[in-house]
Amino acid sequence: MNETGCWNTIGVAGDMSCGKLADKVHCRNCEVYSGAAQRNLQRPVDPSYRAEWAARLRQPLPAPEATDSSALAFRIGREWLALPSSMVARVAPQATPHRLPHRSGATLLGVVNVGGTLAPAVSLASMLGIDERDAAAQAGRHTFARLLVVQWEGHSFALPVADLHGIVRFASDALTPPAATINRGMVPYLRGVLARGGMHLGVLDAPLIGNQMTRLLR
């Protein structure tokens, strides 16, 4: 029998009839298996294989992507959006807003307690015309609704979001105009669209969003 393949026939990958298994328990503990591994690592390298890898390693490394912006990406409904990371103060667990008499509505939801501090809760879904019930299924991952706490002109705002993706860094000139099929209510609030890892993020215009939220407090 060829000792280099006995683990596939009488070993753990075979019928397990090898008499050494009673003592070794597993083929990886056997000198036959480890010896075959050593011979495999020490086998002569084909010249064409060495030439191929030498040619690959001689190739210059691609220039790193120049980035000048970073943003936190999040989802509302089925829309992936992003706000500048400098605007984000914290991420907090979801909380039910307490309505304000004569002030709460579709966009200003009320106030929420975030770490012992009250902050106005603002619905970006209402502001941007997004249907929060229209959410695509997220395969292979768990999603958790959260509050995104942002700051603008000394005010804190709590924005309910359905999911978070994380920080993305990008070059400003990498943004492209919104597609014609995008939600028209979002277009005035977008700086542009960023393609990243199969996702299309709507990068929001921070001053415009911030000013709209501030007006809600007047």
Residue frames as a rotation matrix with the C-alpha (Angstrom) as fourth column:
MET 1
0.574 0.819 0.000 0.00
0.819 -0.574 0.000 0.00
0.000 0.000 -1.000 0.00
ASN 2
-0.189 -0.571 0.799 1.19
0.494 -0.758 -0.426 3.51
0.849 0.314 0.425 -0.78
GLU 3
-0.333 0.011 -0.943 1.76
0.942 -0.047 -0.333 5.03
-0.048 -0.999 0.005 2.66
THR 4
-0.988 -0.118 -0.098 1.14
0.115 -0.993 0.036 8.57
-0.101 0.024 0.995 1.38
GLY 5
-0.523 0.852 -0.008 -2.52
-0.595 -0.358 0.720 7.82
0.611 0.381 0.694 0.85
CYS 6
-0.726 0.226 -0.649 -3.36
0.431 0.885 -0.174 5.38
0.536 -0.406 -0.740 3.63
TRP 7
-0.863 0.418 -0.285 -5.38
0.066 -0.466 -0.883 7.98
-0.501 -0.780 0.374 5.52
ASN 8
-0.440 0.712 -0.547 -7.80
-0.891 -0.421 0.168 8.03
-0.111 0.562 0.820 2.60
THR 9
-0.191 0.333 -0.923 -8.32
-0.465 0.798 0.384 4.27
0.864 0.503 0.003 2.61
ILE 10
0.032 0.169 -0.985 -7.81
0.628 0.763 0.151 2.80
0.778 -0.624 -0.082 6.07
GLY 11
-0.878 -0.411 -0.244 -7.53
0.453 -0.549 -0.703 6.06
0.155 -0.728 0.668 8.04
VAL 12
-0.550 0.679 -0.486 -10.03
0.269 -0.407 -0.873 8.66
-0.791 -0.611 0.041 9.23
ALA 13
-0.264 0.450 -0.853 -11.00
-0.823 -0.566 -0.043 9.52
-0.502 0.691 0.520 5.63
GLY 14
-0.588 0.043 -0.807 -11.42
-0.540 0.722 0.433 5.82
0.601 0.691 -0.401 4.78
ASP 15
0.300 0.767 -0.567 -12.86
-0.079 0.613 0.786 2.82
0.951 -0.191 0.245 6.59
MET 16
0.265 -0.268 0.926 -10.83
-0.899 -0.417 0.137 3.45
0.349 -0.868 -0.352 9.78
SER 17
0.964 0.077 -0.253 -9.46
-0.023 0.977 0.211 -0.11
0.264 -0.197 0.944 9.82
CYS 18
0.136 -0.988 0.074 -5.86
-0.213 -0.103 -0.972 1.01
0.967 0.116 -0.225 10.47
GLY 19
0.405 -0.015 -0.914 -4.45
0.721 0.620 0.310 -0.64
0.562 -0.784 0.262 13.60
LYS 20
-0.665 -0.745 -0.053 -2.63
0.639 -0.530 -0.557 2.58
0.387 -0.404 0.829 14.59
LEU 21
-0.230 0.631 0.741 -5.86
-0.114 -0.774 0.623 4.51
0.967 0.059 0.250 15.15
ALA 22
0.610 0.469 -0.639 -6.43
0.526 0.364 0.769 2.89
0.593 -0.805 -0.024 18.53
ASP 23
0.057 -0.694 -0.718 -3.28
0.956 -0.169 0.239 4.60
-0.287 -0.700 0.654 19.78
LYS 24
-0.835 -0.504 0.222 -3.04
0.551 -0.767 0.330 7.66
0.004 0.398 0.918 17.50
VAL 25
-0.212 0.883 -0.419 -6.79
0.421 -0.304 -0.854 8.51
-0.882 -0.357 -0.308 17.52
HIS 26
0.833 0.444 -0.329 -6.40
-0.063 -0.515 -0.855 10.60
-0.549 0.733 -0.401 14.34
CYS 27
0.660 -0.568 0.492 -4.16
0.746 0.412 -0.524 10.33
0.094 0.712 0.695 11.28
ARG 28
0.670 -0.414 0.616 -2.70
-0.131 -0.883 -0.451 13.77
0.731 0.221 -0.646 11.92
ASN 29
0.641 -0.435 0.632 -0.98
-0.725 -0.075 0.684 12.30
-0.250 -0.897 -0.363 14.99
CYS 30
0.797 -0.292 0.529 0.72
0.323 0.946 0.036 9.60
-0.510 0.143 0.848 12.92
GLU 31
-0.066 -0.933 -0.354 4.31
-0.142 -0.342 0.929 9.78
-0.988 0.112 -0.110 11.64
VAL 32
-0.419 -0.023 0.908 3.19
0.806 0.451 0.383 8.41
-0.418 0.892 -0.171 8.26
TYR 33
0.596 0.744 0.303 0.83
0.803 -0.554 -0.218 11.34
0.006 0.373 -0.928 7.76
SER 34
0.777 -0.343 -0.527 3.31
-0.086 -0.888 0.452 13.98
-0.623 -0.306 -0.720 8.99
GLY 35
-0.268 -0.922 0.278 6.09
0.203 0.228 0.952 12.42
-0.942 0.312 0.126 6.90
ALA 36
-0.107 0.321 0.941 3.97
0.986 0.159 0.058 12.64
-0.131 0.934 -0.334 3.77
ALA 37
0.887 0.444 -0.127 3.25
0.438 -0.896 -0.072 16.29
-0.146 0.008 -0.989 4.54
GLN 38
0.343 -0.849 -0.402 6.96
-0.151 -0.473 0.868 17.05
-0.927 -0.237 -0.290 4.85
ARG 39
-0.487 -0.526 0.697 7.74
0.563 0.422 0.711 15.34
-0.668 0.739 0.090 1.54
ASN 40
0.346 0.702 0.623 4.94
0.938 -0.248 -0.242 17.30
-0.015 0.668 -0.744 -0.13
LEU 41
0.918 -0.013 -0.397 6.38
0.072 -0.977 0.199 20.59
-0.390 -0.212 -0.896 1.11
GLN 42
0.105 -0.987 -0.125 9.90
-0.299 -0.151 0.942 19.63
-0.948 -0.061 -0.311 0.02
ARG 43
0.379 0.068 0.923 9.06
0.713 0.614 -0.338 18.44
-0.590 0.786 0.185 -3.47
PRO 44
-0.709 -0.700 0.084 10.91
0.577 -0.508 0.640 20.17
-0.406 0.502 0.764 -6.34
VAL 45
0.146 0.725 -0.673 9.25
0.028 -0.683 -0.730 23.28
-0.989 0.088 -0.120 -7.73
ASP 46
0.328 0.050 0.943 8.48
0.897 0.296 -0.328 23.24
-0.295 0.954 0.053 -11.44
PRO 47
-0.698 -0.705 -0.125 10.49
0.624 -0.684 0.377 25.97
-0.352 0.185 0.918 -13.29
SER 48
-0.534 0.558 0.635 7.37
0.420 -0.477 0.772 27.26
0.734 0.679 0.021 -15.05
TYR 49
0.512 0.719 -0.471 5.64
0.755 -0.114 0.646 27.68
0.410 -0.686 -0.601 -11.67
ARG 50
0.015 -0.608 -0.794 8.58
0.809 -0.459 0.367 29.69
-0.588 -0.647 0.485 -10.34
ALA 51
-0.857 -0.354 0.375 8.69
0.515 -0.625 0.586 31.82
0.027 0.695 0.718 -13.48
GLU 52
-0.072 0.925 0.372 4.96
0.592 -0.261 0.762 32.54
0.802 0.276 -0.529 -13.27
TRP 53
0.671 0.350 -0.654 5.15
0.741 -0.292 0.604 33.74
0.021 -0.890 -0.456 -9.67
ALA 54
-0.359 -0.849 -0.388 8.33
0.756 -0.508 0.413 35.72
-0.547 -0.145 0.824 -10.30
ALA 55
-0.719 0.151 0.678 6.50
0.494 -0.575 0.652 37.57
0.488 0.804 0.338 -13.08
ARG 56
0.375 0.927 0.001 3.53
0.615 -0.249 0.748 38.26
0.694 -0.281 -0.663 -10.79
LEU 57
0.511 -0.201 -0.836 5.69
0.793 -0.265 0.548 39.55
-0.332 -0.943 0.024 -7.94
ARG 58
-0.629 -0.771 0.097 7.54
0.736 -0.551 0.394 41.88
-0.250 0.319 0.914 -10.29
GLN 59
-0.049 0.692 0.720 4.31
0.711 -0.482 0.512 43.71
0.701 0.537 -0.469 -11.10
PRO 60
-0.884 -0.265 0.386 4.11
-0.029 -0.791 -0.611 47.14
0.467 -0.551 0.691 -9.42
LEU 61
-0.586 0.691 -0.423 1.55
0.739 0.241 -0.629 47.51
-0.333 -0.681 -0.652 -6.67
PRO 62
0.038 0.666 0.745 -1.56
0.765 -0.499 0.408 49.49
0.644 0.554 -0.528 -7.63
ALA 63
-0.791 -0.298 0.534 -1.61
-0.008 -0.868 -0.497 53.03
0.612 -0.398 0.684 -6.33
PRO 64
-0.670 0.573 -0.472 -3.76
0.695 0.260 -0.670 53.32
-0.261 -0.777 -0.573 -3.18
GLU 65
0.055 0.794 0.606 -7.10
0.803 -0.396 0.446 55.01
0.594 0.462 -0.659 -3.68
ALA 66
-0.916 -0.337 0.217 -6.98
0.182 -0.832 -0.524 58.64
0.357 -0.441 0.823 -2.61
THR 67
0.054 0.954 -0.294 -9.76
0.865 0.102 0.492 59.34
0.499 -0.281 -0.820 -0.13
ASP 68
-0.830 -0.309 0.463 -10.80
0.094 -0.897 -0.431 62.68
0.549 -0.314 0.774 1.29
SER 69
-0.182 0.853 0.490 -14.15
-0.876 -0.367 0.312 61.84
0.446 -0.373 0.814 2.91
SER 70
-0.944 0.033 -0.328 -15.66
0.151 0.928 -0.342 59.35
0.293 -0.372 -0.881 5.32
ALA 71
-0.303 0.919 0.251 -19.27
-0.849 -0.380 0.367 58.64
0.433 -0.102 0.896 6.12
LEU 72
-0.777 0.196 0.598 -21.41
-0.269 0.757 -0.596 56.27
-0.569 -0.624 -0.536 8.18
ALA 73
-0.699 0.513 -0.498 -23.63
-0.467 0.200 0.861 54.11
0.541 0.835 0.100 5.97
PHE 74
-0.752 0.559 0.349 -27.07
-0.139 0.383 -0.913 53.05
-0.644 -0.735 -0.211 7.19
ARG 75
-0.856 0.505 0.109 -30.34
0.317 0.346 0.883 51.77
0.408 0.791 -0.457 5.77
ILE 76
-0.575 0.816 -0.062 -33.88
-0.405 -0.350 -0.845 53.14
-0.711 -0.461 0.531 5.90
GLY 77
0.632 0.765 -0.124 -36.46
-0.559 0.340 -0.756 50.93
-0.536 0.548 0.642 4.20
ARG 78
0.725 -0.420 0.545 -34.53
0.602 0.771 -0.206 49.54
-0.334 0.478 0.812 1.23
GLU 79
0.798 -0.415 0.438 -32.42
0.027 -0.700 -0.713 52.68
0.603 0.581 -0.547 0.72
TRP 80
0.312 -0.795 -0.520 -28.76
0.944 0.198 0.264 52.70
-0.107 -0.573 0.812 1.80
LEU 81
0.834 0.022 0.552 -27.69
0.114 -0.984 -0.134 56.23
0.540 0.175 -0.823 2.79
ALA 82
0.021 -0.866 -0.499 -24.65
0.967 0.145 -0.211 57.87
0.255 -0.478 0.841 4.34
LEU 83
0.960 0.149 0.236 -23.94
0.072 -0.949 0.306 60.93
0.270 -0.276 -0.922 6.47
PRO 84
0.163 -0.967 0.196 -20.47
-0.346 -0.242 -0.906 62.38
0.924 0.080 -0.374 7.17
SER 85
0.166 -0.161 -0.973 -18.82
0.712 0.703 0.005 60.55
0.683 -0.693 0.231 10.06
SER 86
-0.854 -0.510 0.106 -17.89
0.327 -0.684 -0.652 63.92
0.405 -0.522 0.751 11.60
MET 87
-0.384 0.807 0.449 -21.60
-0.634 -0.584 0.507 64.57
0.671 -0.090 0.736 12.07
VAL 88
0.411 0.555 -0.723 -22.24
0.035 0.783 0.621 61.30
0.911 -0.280 0.302 13.96
ALA 89
0.027 -0.334 0.942 -22.00
-0.914 -0.389 -0.112 61.48
0.404 -0.858 -0.316 17.77
ARG 90
-0.726 -0.225 0.650 -23.02
-0.531 0.784 -0.321 57.94
-0.438 -0.579 -0.688 18.71
VAL 91
-0.411 0.642 -0.647 -25.16
-0.360 0.537 0.763 54.94
0.837 0.547 0.010 17.90
ALA 92
-0.706 0.253 0.662 -27.80
-0.676 0.040 -0.736 54.06
-0.212 -0.967 0.143 20.49
PRO 93
-0.837 0.481 0.262 -30.41
0.479 0.875 -0.075 51.32
-0.266 0.062 -0.962 20.96
GLN 94
-0.558 0.723 0.407 -33.81
0.220 -0.344 0.913 51.91
0.800 0.599 0.033 19.43
ALA 95
-0.821 0.357 -0.446 -36.26
0.418 -0.158 -0.895 53.77
-0.390 -0.921 -0.019 21.67
THR 96
-0.038 0.904 0.427 -39.87
0.972 -0.066 0.226 54.86
0.233 0.423 -0.876 21.34
PRO 97
-0.806 -0.286 0.518 -40.19
0.238 -0.958 -0.158 58.66
0.541 -0.004 0.841 21.02
HIS 98
-0.310 0.708 -0.635 -42.38
0.805 -0.160 -0.571 60.60
-0.506 -0.688 -0.520 23.43
ARG 99
-0.023 0.376 0.926 -44.64
0.874 -0.442 0.202 62.87
0.486 0.814 -0.318 21.45
LEU 100
-0.889 -0.263 -0.374 -44.54
0.400 -0.844 -0.357 66.62
-0.221 -0.467 0.856 21.95
PRO 101
0.064 0.983 -0.170 -47.89
0.693 -0.166 -0.701 68.43
-0.718 -0.073 -0.692 22.30
HIS 102
0.825 0.458 -0.330 -48.77
0.087 -0.681 -0.727 70.30
-0.558 0.572 -0.602 19.09
ARG 103
0.218 -0.826 -0.519 -45.25
-0.840 -0.430 0.332 69.69
-0.497 0.364 -0.788 17.68
SER 104
-0.523 -0.473 0.709 -44.83
-0.146 0.869 0.473 66.00
-0.839 0.144 -0.524 16.88
GLY 105
0.480 0.669 -0.567 -45.68
-0.722 -0.065 -0.688 64.81
-0.498 0.740 0.452 13.40
ALA 106
0.999 -0.042 0.029 -44.48
0.051 0.800 -0.597 62.69
0.002 0.598 0.801 10.51
THR 107
0.391 -0.914 0.108 -40.97
0.120 -0.066 -0.991 64.15
0.913 0.400 0.084 10.54
LEU 108
-0.550 -0.475 0.687 -40.50
-0.640 -0.288 -0.712 65.37
0.536 -0.832 -0.145 14.12
LEU 109
-0.156 0.480 -0.864 -41.46
0.164 0.875 0.456 62.19
0.974 -0.070 -0.215 15.97
GLY 110
0.926 0.377 0.011 -41.00
0.057 -0.169 0.984 63.59
0.373 -0.911 -0.178 19.49
VAL 111
0.178 -0.894 0.412 -38.12
-0.920 -0.300 -0.253 63.24
0.350 -0.334 -0.875 21.93
VAL 112
0.722 -0.055 -0.689 -36.14
0.156 0.984 0.085 60.17
0.674 -0.169 0.720 23.05
ASN 113
0.785 -0.492 0.377 -33.92
-0.521 -0.196 0.831 59.52
-0.335 -0.848 -0.410 26.03
VAL 114
0.711 -0.645 -0.281 -30.40
0.130 0.513 -0.848 58.77
0.691 0.567 0.449 24.82
GLY 115
-0.185 -0.848 -0.496 -28.02
0.701 0.239 -0.672 58.02
0.688 -0.472 0.551 27.67
GLY 116
-0.146 0.214 -0.966 -29.94
0.926 -0.315 -0.209 60.25
-0.349 -0.925 -0.152 30.05
THR 117
-0.741 -0.112 -0.662 -30.22
-0.056 -0.972 0.227 63.16
-0.669 0.205 0.715 27.62
LEU 118
0.308 0.916 0.257 -33.35
0.395 0.123 -0.911 64.07
-0.866 0.382 -0.324 25.68
ALA 119
-0.807 -0.518 -0.283 -32.92
-0.077 -0.383 0.921 64.51
-0.586 0.765 0.269 21.94
PRO 120
0.148 0.874 -0.462 -35.50
-0.761 -0.198 -0.618 65.26
-0.632 0.443 0.636 19.25
ALA 121
-0.364 -0.164 0.917 -36.26
0.302 0.910 0.283 62.19
-0.881 0.380 -0.282 17.15
VAL 122
-0.036 0.257 -0.966 -36.39
-0.775 -0.618 -0.135 62.98
-0.631 0.743 0.221 13.44
SER 123
0.383 0.268 0.884 -37.68
0.276 0.880 -0.386 60.67
-0.882 0.392 0.263 10.73
LEU 124
-0.583 -0.614 -0.532 -35.37
-0.416 -0.337 0.845 60.79
-0.698 0.714 -0.059 7.71
ALA 125
-0.700 0.394 0.595 -37.83
0.643 0.711 0.286 58.42
-0.311 0.583 -0.751 6.06
SER 126
0.402 0.901 -0.161 -40.51
0.761 -0.427 -0.488 61.12
-0.509 0.074 -0.858 6.16
MET 127
0.239 -0.380 -0.894 -38.10
-0.207 -0.919 0.335 63.89
-0.949 0.105 -0.298 5.17
LEU 128
-0.684 -0.652 -0.328 -36.81
-0.486 0.071 0.871 61.95
-0.545 0.755 -0.365 2.15
GLY 129
0.191 0.861 -0.471 -40.07
-0.973 0.101 -0.209 60.27
-0.132 0.498 0.857 1.16
ILE 130
-0.699 -0.479 -0.531 -38.89
-0.524 0.849 -0.076 56.71
0.487 0.224 -0.844 1.91
ASP 131
0.518 0.852 -0.074 -41.35
-0.641 0.444 0.626 53.93
0.566 -0.277 0.776 2.68
GLU 132
-0.297 -0.691 0.659 -39.88
-0.954 0.242 -0.177 52.24
-0.037 -0.681 -0.731 5.78
ARG 133
0.364 0.504 0.783 -42.04
-0.476 0.823 -0.308 49.16
-0.800 -0.261 0.540 5.19
ASP 134
0.961 -0.049 -0.271 -40.41
-0.238 0.347 -0.907 48.58
0.138 0.937 0.322 1.80
ALA 135
0.215 -0.912 0.350 -37.36
-0.874 -0.020 0.486 46.71
-0.436 -0.410 -0.801 3.07
ALA 136
0.334 -0.203 -0.920 -35.47
-0.634 0.674 -0.379 44.11
0.698 0.710 0.096 1.07
ALA 137
1.000 0.002 -0.017 -34.66
0.010 0.744 0.669 40.83
0.014 -0.669 0.743 2.83
GLN 138
0.299 -0.948 0.113 -31.11
-0.942 -0.312 -0.127 40.78
0.155 -0.068 -0.986 4.21
ALA 139
0.890 0.042 -0.455 -29.74
-0.080 0.995 -0.066 37.31
0.450 0.095 0.888 3.52
GLY 140
0.314 -0.831 -0.460 -27.00
0.607 0.548 -0.576 35.86
0.730 -0.098 0.676 5.69
ARG 141
-0.790 -0.605 0.102 -26.92
0.304 -0.531 -0.791 38.55
0.533 -0.594 0.603 8.37
HIS 142
-0.002 0.755 -0.656 -28.91
0.998 -0.039 -0.047 39.81
-0.061 -0.655 -0.754 11.32
THR 143
-0.432 -0.063 0.900 -30.20
0.318 -0.944 0.086 43.36
0.844 0.323 0.428 11.28
PHE 144
-0.193 0.312 -0.930 -30.95
0.971 -0.077 -0.228 45.59
-0.143 -0.947 -0.288 14.26
ALA 145
0.457 0.417 0.786 -32.83
0.494 -0.854 0.166 48.88
0.740 0.312 -0.596 14.26
ARG 146
-0.244 -0.619 -0.746 -30.92
0.965 -0.233 -0.123 51.64
-0.098 -0.750 0.654 16.06
LEU 147
0.909 0.355 -0.219 -30.87
0.346 -0.935 -0.081 55.34
-0.234 -0.002 -0.972 16.74
LEU 148
-0.037 -0.896 0.442 -28.20
0.931 -0.191 -0.310 57.32
0.362 0.400 0.842 14.94
VAL 149
0.659 0.223 -0.718 -27.39
0.579 -0.760 0.295 60.37
-0.480 -0.610 -0.630 17.08
VAL 150
-0.052 -0.634 0.772 -26.04
0.912 -0.345 -0.222 63.24
0.407 0.692 0.596 14.99
GLN 151
0.065 -0.005 -0.998 -25.07
0.657 -0.752 0.046 66.80
-0.751 -0.659 -0.045 15.82
TRP 152
-0.161 -0.103 0.981 -25.64
0.875 -0.474 0.094 69.98
0.456 0.874 0.167 13.87
GLU 153
-0.236 -0.023 0.972 -25.05
-0.032 -0.999 -0.032 73.57
0.971 -0.038 0.235 15.01
GLY 154
-0.798 -0.235 0.555 -24.92
-0.523 -0.187 -0.831 72.56
0.299 -0.954 0.027 18.67
HIS 155
0.168 0.919 0.356 -28.10
-0.966 0.225 -0.124 70.45
-0.195 -0.323 0.926 18.53
SER 156
-0.884 -0.348 0.312 -28.35
-0.309 0.936 0.167 66.68
-0.350 0.052 -0.935 18.84
PHE 157
0.103 0.906 -0.411 -30.87
-0.995 0.088 -0.056 64.69
-0.014 0.414 0.910 16.81
ALA 158
-0.504 -0.166 0.848 -31.81
-0.298 0.954 0.010 61.00
-0.811 -0.248 -0.530 17.03
LEU 159
-0.144 0.382 -0.913 -32.49
-0.989 -0.030 0.143 59.37
0.027 0.924 0.382 13.67
PRO 160
0.310 0.285 0.907 -34.18
-0.377 0.913 -0.158 55.94
-0.873 -0.293 0.391 13.62
VAL 161
-0.167 -0.397 -0.903 -32.43
-0.981 0.161 0.111 53.62
0.101 0.904 -0.416 11.13
ALA 162
0.812 0.580 -0.070 -33.21
-0.579 0.814 0.038 50.03
0.079 0.010 0.997 10.19
ASP 163
0.792 -0.607 0.071 -29.60
0.599 0.794 0.100 48.82
-0.117 -0.037 0.992 9.86
LEU 164
0.635 -0.687 -0.353 -25.99
-0.561 -0.724 0.400 49.98
-0.531 -0.056 -0.846 9.94
HIS 165
0.900 -0.429 -0.079 -23.21
0.207 0.580 -0.788 49.10
0.384 0.693 0.611 7.51
GLY 166
0.390 -0.793 -0.469 -20.33
0.784 0.018 0.621 51.04
-0.483 -0.609 0.628 9.07
ILE 167
0.348 -0.383 -0.856 -17.79
-0.240 -0.919 0.314 53.68
-0.906 0.096 -0.412 8.09
VAL 168
0.551 -0.233 0.801 -16.90
0.811 0.375 -0.449 54.04
-0.196 0.897 0.396 4.41
ARG 169
0.011 -0.623 -0.782 -14.04
0.037 -0.781 0.623 56.15
-0.999 -0.036 0.014 3.08
PHE 170
0.376 0.225 0.899 -14.15
0.879 0.219 -0.423 57.55
-0.292 0.949 -0.116 -0.41
ALA 171
-0.815 -0.576 -0.062 -12.93
0.492 -0.744 0.452 60.24
-0.307 0.338 0.890 -2.75
SER 172
-0.201 0.791 -0.578 -15.39
-0.057 -0.599 -0.799 63.05
-0.978 -0.128 0.166 -3.35
ASP 173
-0.304 0.056 -0.951 -14.89
-0.902 -0.337 0.269 62.83
-0.305 0.940 0.153 -7.10
ALA 174
-1.000 -0.017 -0.015 -16.00
-0.020 0.964 0.265 59.17
0.010 0.265 -0.964 -6.96
LEU 175
-0.363 0.931 -0.040 -19.61
0.133 0.009 -0.991 60.25
-0.922 -0.365 -0.127 -6.40
THR 176
-0.919 0.151 0.365 -21.92
0.376 0.047 0.926 59.87
0.122 0.987 -0.100 -9.38
PRO 177
-0.661 0.739 0.132 -25.25
-0.729 -0.673 0.121 61.58
0.178 -0.016 0.984 -10.12
PRO 178
-0.391 0.605 0.693 -28.38
-0.342 0.603 -0.720 59.76
-0.854 -0.519 -0.029 -8.90
ALA 179
-0.923 0.126 0.364 -29.96
0.368 0.568 0.736 57.37
-0.114 0.813 -0.571 -11.37
ALA 180
-0.716 0.692 0.088 -33.19
-0.493 -0.591 0.638 58.38
0.494 0.414 0.765 -13.06
THR 181
-0.019 0.746 -0.666 -35.01
0.131 0.662 0.738 55.58
0.991 -0.073 -0.110 -11.22
ILE 182
-0.798 -0.350 -0.491 -34.08
0.500 0.069 -0.863 56.78
0.336 -0.934 0.120 -7.73
ASN 183
0.112 0.841 -0.529 -36.73
0.987 -0.158 -0.042 58.01
-0.119 -0.517 -0.848 -5.29
ARG 184
0.020 -0.102 0.995 -37.35
0.583 -0.807 -0.094 61.57
0.812 0.582 0.043 -6.48
GLY 185
0.911 0.366 0.190 -37.93
0.061 -0.575 0.816 62.82
0.408 -0.732 -0.546 -2.93
MET 186
0.632 -0.736 -0.241 -34.32
0.590 0.256 0.766 61.95
-0.502 -0.626 0.596 -2.08
VAL 187
0.313 -0.592 0.743 -32.63
0.891 -0.089 -0.446 63.66
0.330 0.801 0.500 -5.01
PRO 188
0.616 -0.103 0.781 -32.53
-0.055 -0.995 -0.088 67.24
0.786 0.011 -0.618 -3.60
TYR 189
0.853 -0.231 0.467 -30.84
-0.501 -0.117 0.857 65.93
-0.144 -0.966 -0.216 -0.45
LEU 190
0.755 -0.561 0.340 -28.08
0.529 0.827 0.190 63.93
-0.387 0.037 0.921 -2.16
ARG 191
0.206 -0.802 -0.560 -24.52
-0.558 -0.567 0.606 64.97
-0.804 0.187 -0.564 -2.90
GLY 192
-0.095 -0.232 -0.968 -24.28
-0.939 0.343 0.010 61.91
0.329 0.910 -0.251 -5.12
VAL 193
0.911 0.397 0.114 -24.21
-0.413 0.887 0.206 58.13
-0.020 -0.234 0.972 -5.16
LEU 194
-0.142 -0.981 0.130 -21.27
-0.983 0.155 0.096 55.99
-0.114 -0.114 -0.987 -4.08
ALA 195
0.721 0.259 -0.643 -20.83
-0.399 0.913 -0.080 52.43
0.567 0.314 0.762 -5.41
ARG 196
-0.270 -0.814 0.514 -19.14
-0.935 0.093 -0.343 50.32
0.231 -0.573 -0.786 -2.76
GLY 197
-0.902 -0.230 0.364 -18.99
-0.346 0.891 -0.293 46.53
-0.257 -0.391 -0.884 -2.50
GLY 198
-0.762 0.644 0.069 -22.12
0.555 0.594 0.583 45.87
0.334 0.482 -0.810 -4.52
MET 199
0.034 0.768 -0.640 -24.02
0.879 -0.328 -0.347 48.60
-0.476 -0.550 -0.686 -2.66
HIS 200
-0.334 -0.055 0.941 -25.16
0.582 -0.798 0.160 51.97
0.742 0.601 0.299 -3.95
LEU 201
-0.240 0.137 -0.961 -25.06
0.923 -0.274 -0.270 54.52
-0.300 -0.952 -0.061 -1.12
GLY 202
0.446 0.411 0.795 -26.90
0.570 -0.815 0.101 57.80
0.690 0.409 -0.598 -1.35
VAL 203
-0.509 -0.699 -0.503 -24.45
0.853 -0.330 -0.405 60.26
0.117 -0.635 0.764 0.23
LEU 204
0.504 0.859 -0.095 -26.58
0.859 -0.486 0.161 62.91
0.092 -0.162 -0.982 1.89
ASP 205
-0.113 -0.427 0.897 -25.92
0.272 -0.882 -0.385 66.66
0.956 0.201 0.216 1.81
ALA 206
-0.378 -0.098 -0.920 -25.08
0.898 0.202 -0.391 67.28
0.224 -0.974 0.012 5.49
PRO 207
-0.984 0.015 -0.177 -25.78
0.045 -0.942 -0.334 71.06
-0.172 -0.337 0.926 5.58
LEU 208
-0.530 0.843 -0.097 -29.14
-0.538 -0.245 0.807 70.60
0.656 0.479 0.583 3.89
ILE 209
0.012 0.505 -0.863 -30.18
0.449 0.769 0.456 67.74
0.893 -0.393 -0.217 6.20
GLY 210
-0.604 -0.335 -0.723 -28.88
0.793 -0.160 -0.588 69.61
0.081 -0.929 0.362 9.25
ASN 211
-0.968 0.248 0.030 -30.71
-0.249 -0.968 -0.018 72.82
0.025 -0.025 0.999 8.39
GLN 212
-0.256 0.923 -0.286 -33.94
-0.318 0.199 0.927 70.93
0.913 0.328 0.243 7.74
MET 213
-0.059 0.189 -0.980 -33.71
0.770 0.633 0.075 69.28
0.635 -0.750 -0.183 11.16
THR 214
-0.856 -0.319 -0.406 -32.93
0.509 -0.653 -0.561 72.58
-0.086 -0.687 0.722 12.87
ARG 215
-0.756 0.623 0.201 -36.04
-0.423 -0.699 0.576 74.19
0.500 0.351 0.792 11.31
LEU 216
-0.078 0.766 -0.639 -38.17
0.286 0.631 0.721 71.54
0.955 -0.126 -0.268 12.98
LEU 217
-0.331 -0.141 -0.933 -37.21
0.934 0.092 -0.346 72.95
0.134 -0.986 0.101 16.39
ARG 218
-0.985 -0.086 0.147 -38.35
0.079 -0.996 -0.050 76.48
0.150 -0.038 0.988 15.65
